[in-house]
Amino acid sequence: MKREHPVLKARNLSIGYPNQIIAEHINFDIYKGELTAVIGINGSGKSTLLKTVSGDLPKRSGEIILENQPLQSLSSREIAEKISIVLSNPVISQNLTVYEIVALGRQPYTNWLGLLSDKDKAVVSQALQLIEIEDLVDKRSDELSDGQLQKVFIARAIAQNTELILLDEPTNHLDLYHKAFVFKMLKKLTEETNKTIVFATHELNLALQLCDQLILIQDKKVIAGSPQELISNKKLQHIFPPDLIRFNEETKTFQII
């Protein structure tokens, strides 16, 4: 399948904090309608990369190009109309209902009173249907399971109606079945809506099976490519110390030894 134009580009990007560079010389393209996983060990910089390309964290150097415009040239509102982000363990009021949480995704478009137009309501309803949580609309957030709550936050990102959706560890605290369910749901969303989804994850075996592209952060460097490209180039062999976990090229899985 021919790739469409890149939604997001990183060129010679360095990420980190005033006194610490987390990764540098980063170059990759994120394509429309694809599912991309950011992988690496704890502390490698997955969350830092997502926060940087979303504009939440200043880049240290280099360029981030969002839909052919430098990210730093865009206002916060313009970025919110192009990128939605779901952080790990987001803080939300327990008194809010599912409908109210998902409707928060319309904030970049509502008036100063936050009133929903008919168009806003239609977008919220569509997001609820896509994630199949219409039956939860009246439940409060503290009445939901972890898996249900994660689906609600993804629905909120969809209601924001952006080209690009970023998620930080969307399968945190979920059992294996619900991890697989979320991965399949994200893949389905890219196929049915042509939206672009990038997410950080530790679930490497699932990412290898379902993602169009992987962005590997290791030793302050970033390597991007399809799962098969990273396998063929043997870039997955040394993510973990070899005394406990190895990558099996035949089965395309990480295994305990």
C-alpha positions in Angstrom: 0.0 0.0 0.0 1.3 3.4 -1.0 2.0 5.7 2.0 0.3 9.1 2.1 2.1 12.3 3.1 3.8 12.4 6.5 1.6 14.0 9.2 4.6 14.6 11.5 8.4 14.7 10.8 11.4 14.9 13.1 14.6 16.2 11.7 17.9 16.0 13.7 15.7 16.4 16.9 17.2 16.3 20.4 14.9 15.8 23.4 15.3 16.1 27.1 15.6 18.7 29.8 17.8 21.8 30.5 20.5 19.8 32.1 20.0 16.4 30.4 19.7 15.2 26.8 17.6 12.0 26.7 18.0 11.3 23.0 19.5 13.1 20.0 19.9 13.0 16.2 16.3 11.8 15.9 14.9 11.5 12.4 11.6 9.8 11.5 8.3 10.3 9.6 4.9 9.5 10.9 2.4 8.7 8.1 -1.3 9.3 7.8 -3.5 6.3 8.7 -0.7 4.3 10.3 -0.2 2.8 13.8 3.2 3.5 15.3 4.6 2.2 18.6 7.4 3.9 20.5 9.4 1.2 22.3 12.4 1.0 24.6 13.3 0.1 28.1 12.1 2.1 31.2 13.7 5.5 31.2 14.8 5.4 27.6 12.7 8.5 26.7 9.4 7.2 25.3 7.2 9.6 27.3 9.7 12.5 26.7 9.5 12.0 23.0 5.7 12.0 23.0 5.6 15.2 25.2 8.1 16.9 22.9 6.3 16.2 19.6 3.0 17.2 21.2 4.4 20.6 22.2 4.1 20.0 25.9 7.9 19.9 26.4 10.3 22.2 24.5 12.7 20.4 22.1 16.4 20.9 22.9 17.3 21.3 19.2 16.3 20.2 15.7 12.9 20.4 14.0 9.4 19.1 14.4 7.2 19.5 11.4 3.5 19.1 11.8 1.5 19.0 8.6 4.3 20.9 6.8 4.5 23.6 9.5 7.1 24.0 12.2 5.5 23.0 15.5 6.9 26.1 17.3 5.1 28.4 14.9 1.7 27.1 16.0 -0.4 28.4 18.9 -1.6 26.1 21.7 -5.1 26.1 20.2 -3.8 25.3 16.7 -1.8 22.3 18.1 -4.9 21.1 20.0 -6.8 21.1 16.7 -4.1 18.9 15.2 -2.9 16.7 18.0 -4.7 15.0 20.8 -2.8 13.3 23.6 -3.7 10.8 26.3 -1.1 10.6 29.0 -0.6 7.6 31.3 -2.7 7.9 34.5 -4.5 11.1 33.6 -6.1 13.1 36.4 -9.9 13.3 36.1 -12.7 14.3 38.4 -14.5 11.3 39.8 -17.8 13.1 39.5 -17.7 13.4 35.8 -19.8 11.0 33.7 -18.4 9.2 30.7 -20.3 11.5 28.4 -18.8 14.6 30.1 -15.3 13.2 29.9 -15.6 12.4 26.2 -17.2 15.8 25.6 -14.0 17.5 27.0 -12.4 16.6 23.7 -14.4 19.3 22.1 -12.9 22.1 24.2 -10.6 23.4 21.4 -13.8 24.2 19.3 -16.4 25.4 21.9 -17.1 28.9 22.9 -15.8 30.4 26.1 -18.8 28.9 28.0 -17.9 25.5 26.8 -21.3 24.9 25.3 -21.6 22.0 22.8 -23.1 22.8 19.4 -25.1 20.2 17.5 -22.0 19.4 15.6 -20.0 18.9 18.8 -22.7 16.5 20.1 -22.6 14.6 16.9 -18.8 14.2 17.1 -19.1 13.0 20.7 -21.7 10.5 19.8 -19.6 9.2 16.9 -16.6 8.8 19.2 -18.7 6.8 21.7 -20.0 4.6 18.9 -16.5 4.0 17.5 -15.1 2.8 20.9 -18.4 1.0 21.6 -19.1 2.6 25.0 -22.5 4.1 24.4 -23.9 2.0 27.3 -21.5 3.7 29.7 -22.4 7.3 29.0 -24.2 7.9 32.4 -21.6 6.1 34.6 -19.2 8.2 36.6 -15.5 7.7 36.2 -15.1 6.1 39.6 -17.6 3.4 38.6 -15.5 2.1 35.7 -12.9 -0.6 35.4 -9.4 0.3 34.3 -10.1 -1.1 30.8 -13.3 0.9 30.5 -11.7 4.1 31.7 -8.9 3.7 29.1 -11.5 3.3 26.3 -13.2 6.5 27.6 -9.9 8.5 27.3 -9.4 7.2 23.8 -12.9 8.2 22.9 -12.2 11.7 24.3 -9.1 11.9 22.0 -11.2 10.8 19.0 -13.8 13.5 19.9 -11.1 16.1 19.7 -11.1 15.1 16.0 -7.4 15.6 15.3 -5.3 14.1 12.5 -2.8 12.7 15.0 -3.5 10.9 18.3 -0.7 10.3 20.8 -1.1 7.9 23.7 1.4 7.2 26.5 1.2 3.6 27.7 -2.5 3.0 26.9 -2.4 -0.5 28.2 -1.1 0.3 31.7 -2.8 -1.7 34.5 -4.7 -4.0 32.0 -4.6 -7.8 31.8 -3.4 -9.5 28.7 -6.8 -9.8 27.1 -7.6 -6.1 27.5 -4.1 -5.2 26.3 -4.7 -7.1 23.1 -8.2 -5.6 22.9 -6.8 -2.0 23.1 -4.1 -2.8 20.5 -6.7 -4.3 18.1 -9.0 -1.3 18.7 -6.2 1.2 17.9 -5.4 -0.7 14.7 -9.0 -0.8 13.7 -9.3 3.0 14.3 -6.4 3.7 11.9 -8.0 1.5 9.2 -11.6 2.8 9.6 -10.9 6.5 10.3 -7.5 7.0 8.5 -6.3 8.8 11.7 -2.7 8.5 12.7 -2.0 7.0 16.1 1.4 6.9 17.9 1.7 5.3 21.3 4.4 4.4 23.8 4.3 0.8 25.0 6.2 -2.0 26.8 4.1 -4.6 25.0 6.7 -5.4 22.4 5.2 -8.7 21.1 1.8 -7.1 20.5 3.4 -4.1 18.8 5.4 -6.3 16.5 2.2 -8.1 15.4 0.0 -5.0 14.8 2.0 -1.9 14.2 2.9 -0.4 10.8 6.0 1.3 12.3 8.2 1.1 15.4 10.3 3.9 16.9 13.0 2.3 19.0 14.8 4.5 21.6 18.0 3.0 22.8 21.2 4.4 24.2 20.1 8.0 23.4 19.5 7.1 19.8 16.3 6.5 17.8 15.8 4.0 15.0 12.5 4.0 13.1 11.2 1.4 10.6 8.6 -1.3 10.0 8.7 -4.3 12.3 10.2 -6.4 9.5 12.9 -3.8 8.9 14.0 -3.7 12.5 14.0 -7.5 12.6 16.0 -7.8 9.4 18.5 -5.2 10.6 18.8 -7.0 13.9 17.9 -3.9 15.9 15.7 -5.8 18.4 18.4 -8.2 19.5 20.0 -5.9 22.2 17.0 -4.1 23.8 17.3 -6.3 26.9 20.3 -7.9 28.6 20.8 -11.3 26.8 21.0 -13.3 30.0 17.2 -13.2 30.6 15.3 -12.2 27.4 16.2 -12.8 23.8 14.5 -12.0 20.5 13.6 -15.0 18.4 13.7 -14.0 14.7 11.7 -17.1 13.6 8.7 -16.5 15.8 9.2 -12.7 15.8 8.7 -12.6 19.6 10.7 -11.8 22.7 11.2 -14.9 24.9 12.4 -15.6 28.4 15.5 -17.9 28.4 
